[in-house]
Amino acid sequence: MSQTKYIFVTGGVTSSLGKGIIAASLAKLLQARGYRTTIQKLDPYINVDPGTLNPYEHGECYVTDDGAETDLDLGHYERFLNVRTSQANNVTTGRIYQSVIEKERRGEFLGKTVQVVPHITNEIKERIQNLGKSGEYDIVITEIGGTVGDIESLPYIESVRQLLWELGEHNGIVIHLTLVPFLSAAGELKTKPTQHSVKTLMESGIKADILVCRTEHEISDDIKEKLALFCNVKKEAVIQSIDASTIYDVPILMQEEGLDTVALEKLALPNDTEPNLDQWKEFLKQHKNPKNKVTIGLIGKYVELPDSYKSIQESFIHAGAANEVEVEVRSIHSEHLTPKNIDKKLMGLDGILVAPGFGERGIEGKVKAVQYARENDIPFLGICLGMQMAVIEFARNVLGLEGANSTEMDKDTPHPVISLMEEQKSITDMGGTMRLGAWDCHLSEGSLVQKVYGATDIAERHRHRFEFNNEYKQKMEEAGLVPTGFNPKTGLVEVIEIPSHPWFIGVQYHPEYRSTVASPHPLFVGFVKAVLVQKQQQKNASLA
């Protein structure tokens, strides 16, 4: 294609309608037709990135290969498309203003008064088109965070208006996602919120080309006609997005509604092929028809908000489908685990995952969960802080190093088995200063983790500041906790395992960031398989 086409996804009425899932579903359908497609997220908040945001506030912080700390929607994009995202796929108001102010300080505006229009809007337009100008994509889908009418979103909406005018007809379209609520007292769906939302969008100079209507009930033809008439779109461009049992149903539902067909028509692109969704449908079939069930405990400190561990939850769905197993994830707050209740809280679990996190709150509960898994031969996976807790637990309870800890939790610990790298000690800024992005890792030949990956050299994404202290490496090995993955340049320990245990692995990195529908992560697949095998062995033993 000679010119990249642009699709803008806006939202109205309320947040959390699922713009990210709709954008990812449309991108999947277009990709399945052979179009090179990517998605980017424009976030209106003034933080430079989500790296310093509380997980309760914003859900998990997703990390890309190039070390960008981004919105969790980028995780959906990668999981649906199986295409890597980058720094260019997530833009925040903080980053926009930071860039413009830096240009002003360098004198790039030649003494002009710097204003929202044109300087901020030009910066936004430039960021929107960066991916398109790379020559790697036929279609770029841009999701704009928040809802139309928000003060924070106005510069983005204005930038989209200008860009649509500059791109010309058939080169850019707007999909507006809105809510059609059901009022139980009246017993009917109401279109007025959608009408008001579209009116607000038009007041900013933008006409919606396609309406995607989130609903809990089927939208009748009469309602579609009413919405088409009052929102100034064609009836076929009114798309129903009804609640689905899983987010992975949404591409199929959108195909049935004709979202991809309408979008291609409005972009004047060929619509003569059917999307090839065979692999996607096979995944859904396995996901919905499991042959077995396992229960895995997710031990974390942010479990009240499921989005805090979104990528882990989705990785279990991918790994479950690969093993034809339903994985029930039981979220357990580490702060509530004590020596007195640990048996009761963790009873009935087939596997235990100790999750990532920051800070000392809930740490002792995580250590107890690791001890429970180790002593009871329960398959265990520790991720980032979870791996560090496994090292601390082993140091205390096997090596007998009283007070062993991480210097993150206790600066004066007599046994800092987890500590800061030298280059981290002088850093005072919190944002963007950790070990971030993809780092190489060499796996020891013959180790469990090497067998799980089926490779000896891998690259995985990181997001942490504290490391395994190599001064304790020999003691750990001699006692039975073996480092089996190392960064080849720094010698830093990336993976630990206990060979005498049925399945016990801790990783310093975040494997969940790389699991997709098309490529379930081998560590999660291996973990779920080990959990299933052990459960079946125990069942057979009890029957014997």
Buried (B, 14 or more C-beta within 10 A) or exposed (E): EEEBBBBBBBBBBEEEBBBBBBBBBBBBBBBBBEBBBBBBBBBBBEBBBBBBBEBEEBBBBBBBBBBBBBBBBBBBBBBBBBBBBBBBBBBBBBBBBBBBEEBBEEEEBEEEEBEBEBBBBEBBBBBBBBBBEEEEBBBBBBBBBBBBBBEBBBBBBBBBBBBBEEBEEEBBBBBBBBBBBEEEEEEEBBBEBBBBBBBBBBEBEBBBBBBBBBBEBEBEEEBBEBBBEBBBBEEBBBBBBBEBEEBBBBBBBBBEBBBBBBBBBBBEBEBEEEBEBEEBEEBBEBBEEBEBEBBBBBBBBBBEBBBBBBBBBBBBBBBBBBBBBBBBBBBBBBBEBEEEEBEEBBEEBBBBBBBBBBEEEBBBBBBBBBBBBBEEBBBBBBBBBBBBBBBBBBBBBBBEBEEBBBBBBBEEBEBBBBBBEEEBEEEEEEBEEBBBBBBBBBBBEEBBBBEBBEEBEBEBBBBBBBBBBBEBBEBBEEBBBBBBBBBEEBEBBBBBBBEEBBBBBBBBBBBBBBBBBEBBBBBBBBBBBBBBBBBEEEEEEEEE
